[in-house]
Amino acid sequence: MYSYYGLSAIPAMRPYLWWKKYITQCQLTQFVLTMTQTSCAMIWRCDFPMGWLYFQNCYMISLIILFGNFYIQTYSKKASSRRKDYQNGSVSAVNGHTNGFSSLEDNVKQRKQRRD
């Protein structure tokens, strides 16, 4: 995960970072497994304080909700809109990145307007 964020800071590397979706899937899996392990410790009592086990389960639930929401918003809706953009010939669909500009010329125009 941290390797992804470090590499995404380098603009030249962004086209090669196709694995963000899989990192999120791995994180969701990790949260579910942690919650399962904590639940087992709650059912089959151990010497660990129950308050911390409840806290950890609540924390894992919140992470699953937050990361699940991110996953749904990022990959479910974007995937369908990318298909539509690709069919319409959008620049963002061709290179896979959207930056608010439809072309390099528009980008240059926007920068010139900011300087003036």
Secondary structure, DSSP 8 states (H G I E B T S, - for coil): -HHHHHHHTSGGGGGG-TTHHHHHHHHHHHHHHHHHHHHHHHHS--SS-HHHHHHHHHHHHHHHHHHHHHHIIIIIHHHHHHHHHHHHT-HHHHHS---S-SSHHHHHHHHHHHH-
